[in-house]
Amino acid sequence: MPSREGNGVTLKDILILFDRDFGVSIFPNFRGYNNPVDDAEWLLERSMISRGFVIRPIVREGRRGLWIGEYIGSNSVVTRTEEVYGQYASKIHRLMLKCMAKETSKRRLLEELSITSLKRLESKIIRGFKYYICPPSHFYQECREVERIYKLLREKYKDGGRVFYSLVADEILRIIRCEDAVVCPLKAPNTLERIHNLNKALRSRGIGEFRFTEPSFVEIV
Protein backbone atom coordinates (compact mmCIF):
# COMPACT_ATOMS: atom_id res chain seq x y z
CA MET A 1 0.00 0.00 0.00
CA PRO A 2 1.56 3.37 -1.02
CA SER A 3 2.86 5.33 1.97
CA ARG A 4 5.77 7.48 3.09
CA GLU A 5 7.67 8.12 6.30
CA GLY A 6 7.92 11.48 8.03
CA ASN A 7 8.70 12.56 11.62
CA GLY A 8 8.11 9.11 13.08
CA VAL A 9 4.75 8.68 11.38
CA THR A 10 3.86 6.76 8.23
CA LEU A 11 1.64 8.83 5.93
CA LYS A 12 -0.74 6.99 3.62
CA ASP A 13 -1.26 8.38 0.14
CA ILE A 14 -4.91 9.40 0.33
CA LEU A 15 -6.45 12.62 1.67
CA ILE A 16 -10.05 13.73 2.07
CA LEU A 17 -11.02 17.39 2.23
CA PHE A 18 -14.19 18.46 4.04
CA ASP A 19 -15.11 22.03 3.18
CA ARG A 20 -17.91 24.08 4.71
CA ASP A 21 -19.07 25.55 1.38
CA PHE A 22 -17.71 23.20 -1.29
CA GLY A 23 -18.39 19.78 0.21
CA VAL A 24 -16.20 16.68 0.25
CA SER A 25 -13.33 15.86 -2.12
CA ILE A 26 -11.26 12.65 -2.19
CA PHE A 27 -7.63 12.63 -3.37
CA PRO A 28 -6.32 9.05 -3.74
CA ASN A 29 -2.75 8.20 -4.74
CA PHE A 30 -1.50 11.54 -3.43
CA ARG A 31 2.24 12.17 -3.71
CA GLY A 32 3.54 14.74 -1.26
CA TYR A 33 6.49 16.02 0.76
CA ASN A 34 6.47 13.49 3.63
CA ASN A 35 5.03 16.18 5.90
CA PRO A 36 1.28 16.17 6.60
CA VAL A 37 1.00 19.95 7.02
CA ASP A 38 3.00 20.76 3.87
CA ASP A 39 1.03 18.17 1.90
CA ALA A 40 -2.32 19.51 3.10
CA GLU A 41 -1.38 23.12 2.36
CA TRP A 42 -0.16 22.17 -1.13
CA LEU A 43 -3.54 20.57 -1.75
CA LEU A 44 -5.48 23.50 -0.31
CA GLU A 45 -3.65 25.94 -2.59
CA ARG A 46 -5.03 24.04 -5.58
CA SER A 47 -8.61 23.54 -4.36
CA MET A 48 -11.75 25.62 -3.97
CA ILE A 49 -11.96 26.15 -0.22
CA SER A 50 -13.67 28.25 2.43
CA ARG A 51 -13.24 26.60 5.82
CA GLY A 52 -12.91 22.99 6.90
CA PHE A 53 -10.46 20.17 7.53
CA VAL A 54 -8.35 17.49 5.86
CA ILE A 55 -8.05 13.91 7.10
CA ARG A 56 -5.32 11.41 6.22
CA PRO A 57 -4.60 7.85 7.38
CA ILE A 58 -1.41 7.49 9.41
CA VAL A 59 0.48 4.85 11.36
CA ARG A 60 2.49 5.73 14.46
CA GLU A 61 4.22 3.06 16.54
CA GLY A 62 2.06 0.39 14.98
CA ARG A 63 -1.21 2.20 15.69
CA ARG A 64 -3.50 3.00 12.80
CA GLY A 65 -5.12 6.39 13.10
CA LEU A 66 -5.96 9.63 11.34
CA TRP A 67 -4.16 12.93 10.95
CA ILE A 68 -6.58 15.87 10.90
CA GLY A 69 -5.67 19.39 9.82
CA GLU A 70 -7.98 22.39 10.12
CA TYR A 71 -7.95 25.43 7.85
CA ILE A 72 -9.84 28.70 8.28
CA GLY A 73 -10.53 31.00 5.36
CA SER A 74 -9.12 30.74 1.87
CA ASN A 75 -5.43 31.37 2.64
CA SER A 76 -4.58 27.63 2.44
CA VAL A 77 -2.87 27.60 5.85
CA VAL A 78 -3.36 24.70 8.27
CA THR A 79 -4.06 26.38 11.61
CA ARG A 80 -4.49 23.36 13.89
CA THR A 81 -3.68 19.65 13.73
CA GLU A 82 -4.61 16.49 15.62
CA GLU A 83 -3.84 12.80 15.55
CA VAL A 84 -6.69 10.51 16.61
CA TYR A 85 -6.60 6.80 17.31
CA GLY A 86 -8.99 4.18 18.57
CA GLN A 87 -11.37 1.62 17.10
CA TYR A 88 -13.41 3.98 14.94
CA ALA A 89 -10.34 5.89 13.71
CA SER A 90 -8.79 2.55 12.73
CA LYS A 91 -11.96 1.60 10.87
CA ILE A 92 -11.92 4.85 8.86
CA HIS A 93 -8.19 4.35 8.22
CA ARG A 94 -8.80 0.90 6.71
CA LEU A 95 -11.78 2.07 4.67
CA MET A 96 -9.78 4.94 3.15
CA LEU A 97 -7.02 2.53 2.15
CA LYS A 98 -9.56 0.18 0.58
CA CYS A 99 -10.89 3.09 -1.45
CA MET A 100 -7.37 3.97 -2.60
CA ALA A 101 -6.83 0.34 -3.63
CA LYS A 102 -10.23 0.37 -5.40
CA GLU A 103 -11.49 -2.39 -3.13
CA THR A 104 -14.42 -0.20 -2.13
CA SER A 105 -16.15 2.65 -3.93
CA LYS A 106 -15.90 6.36 -3.19
CA ARG A 107 -19.64 6.33 -2.62
CA ARG A 108 -19.32 3.67 0.08
CA LEU A 109 -16.53 5.67 1.69
CA LEU A 110 -18.55 8.89 1.70
CA GLU A 111 -21.55 7.10 3.20
CA GLU A 112 -19.37 6.11 6.15
CA LEU A 113 -17.71 9.51 6.44
CA SER A 114 -20.73 11.67 7.16
CA ILE A 115 -20.09 14.52 9.57
CA THR A 116 -22.51 12.92 12.03
CA SER A 117 -20.48 9.70 11.98
CA LEU A 118 -17.11 11.45 12.11
CA LYS A 119 -18.10 13.30 15.26
CA ARG A 120 -17.71 9.96 17.03
CA LEU A 121 -13.97 10.54 16.76
CA GLU A 122 -12.13 12.18 19.66
CA SER A 123 -11.45 15.24 17.54
CA LYS A 124 -12.09 18.82 18.63
CA ILE A 125 -11.61 19.95 15.04
CA ILE A 126 -14.34 17.71 13.64
CA ARG A 127 -16.73 18.20 16.54
CA GLY A 128 -16.48 21.95 16.05
CA PHE A 129 -17.10 21.76 12.30
CA LYS A 130 -20.32 23.05 10.75
CA TYR A 131 -21.49 23.22 7.17
CA TYR A 132 -22.62 26.69 6.11
CA ILE A 133 -25.75 25.41 4.36
CA CYS A 134 -26.93 21.99 5.48
CA PRO A 135 -26.40 19.52 2.59
CA PRO A 136 -29.70 17.94 1.45
CA SER A 137 -28.25 14.43 1.78
CA HIS A 138 -27.40 15.13 5.41
CA PHE A 139 -30.75 16.72 6.25
CA TYR A 140 -32.95 14.11 4.58
CA GLN A 141 -30.97 11.01 5.57
CA GLU A 142 -28.71 11.63 8.57
CA CYS A 143 -29.84 14.58 10.70
CA ARG A 144 -30.78 13.22 14.11
CA GLU A 145 -32.83 16.28 14.96
CA VAL A 146 -35.55 15.35 12.47
CA GLU A 147 -36.65 12.23 14.34
CA ARG A 148 -36.01 13.70 17.79
CA ILE A 149 -38.16 16.77 17.12
CA TYR A 150 -40.92 14.68 15.55
CA LYS A 151 -41.10 12.43 18.63
CA LEU A 152 -41.22 15.41 20.99
CA LEU A 153 -43.97 17.09 18.99
CA ARG A 154 -46.05 13.91 18.82
CA GLU A 155 -45.70 13.48 22.56
CA LYS A 156 -46.72 17.06 23.27
CA TYR A 157 -49.68 17.22 20.91
CA LYS A 158 -50.83 13.59 20.92
CA ASP A 159 -54.18 14.45 22.52
CA GLY A 160 -54.63 17.80 20.84
CA GLY A 161 -55.85 16.74 17.41
CA ARG A 162 -55.52 19.78 15.21
CA VAL A 163 -52.88 22.33 16.19
CA PHE A 164 -52.12 25.80 14.88
CA TYR A 165 -49.18 25.35 12.54
CA SER A 166 -47.61 28.54 13.91
CA LEU A 167 -47.45 26.94 17.38
CA VAL A 168 -45.75 23.87 15.94
CA ALA A 169 -43.28 26.02 14.01
CA ASP A 170 -42.41 28.00 17.14
CA GLU A 171 -41.92 24.76 19.05
CA ILE A 172 -39.53 23.46 16.38
CA LEU A 173 -37.41 26.58 16.74
CA ARG A 174 -37.44 26.29 20.53
CA ILE A 175 -36.32 22.67 20.82
CA ILE A 176 -33.93 22.24 17.88
CA ARG A 177 -30.27 21.61 18.74
CA CYS A 178 -28.56 21.83 15.36
CA GLU A 179 -24.78 21.35 15.57
CA ASP A 180 -24.01 20.54 11.93
CA ALA A 181 -24.84 23.66 9.91
CA VAL A 182 -24.97 27.43 10.21
CA VAL A 183 -28.02 27.65 7.93
CA CYS A 184 -30.44 24.94 9.09
CA PRO A 185 -33.69 24.09 7.24
CA LEU A 186 -35.47 23.79 10.58
CA LYS A 187 -34.46 27.32 11.54
CA ALA A 188 -35.98 28.96 8.47
CA PRO A 189 -37.37 32.43 9.29
CA ASN A 190 -40.70 31.61 7.66
CA THR A 191 -42.86 29.48 9.98
CA LEU A 192 -44.60 27.64 7.15
CA GLU A 193 -41.28 26.85 5.46
CA ARG A 194 -39.99 25.42 8.75
CA ILE A 195 -42.85 22.92 8.89
CA HIS A 196 -42.60 22.06 5.19
CA ASN A 197 -38.88 21.33 5.57
CA LEU A 198 -39.45 19.03 8.52
CA ASN A 199 -42.36 17.40 6.72
CA LYS A 200 -40.25 16.62 3.65
CA ALA A 201 -37.55 15.05 5.80
CA LEU A 202 -40.10 12.94 7.69
CA ARG A 203 -41.71 11.70 4.48
CA SER A 204 -38.36 10.87 2.90
CA ARG A 205 -37.64 8.56 5.85
CA GLY A 206 -41.17 7.17 6.10
CA ILE A 207 -41.45 8.24 9.74
CA GLY A 208 -44.60 10.37 9.72
CA GLU A 209 -45.90 13.69 8.52
CA PHE A 210 -47.78 16.90 9.26
CA ARG A 211 -51.15 17.04 7.54
CA PHE A 212 -52.75 20.41 6.91
CA THR A 213 -56.40 19.82 7.80
CA GLU A 214 -57.28 23.50 7.34
CA PRO A 215 -55.23 26.50 6.18
CA SER A 216 -54.02 27.29 9.72
CA PHE A 217 -54.09 23.84 11.35
CA VAL A 218 -51.95 20.72 11.16
CA GLU A 219 -52.34 17.20 12.46
CA ILE A 220 -49.23 15.24 13.46
CA VAL A 221 -49.47 11.64 12.27
Beta strands, then each sheet from edge to edge (+ up, - down):
strand 1: 3-6
strand 2: 9-12
strand 3: 14-19
strand 4: 23-28
strand 5: 51-60
strand 6: 63-72
strand 7: 78-84
strand 8: 131-133
strand 9: 163-164
strand 10: 181-183
strand 11: 210-214
strand 12: 217-220
sheet 1: 1+ 2- 5+ 3- 4+
sheet 2: 1+ 2- 5+ 6- 7+
sheet 3: 8+ 10+
sheet 4: 9+ 12- 11+
end
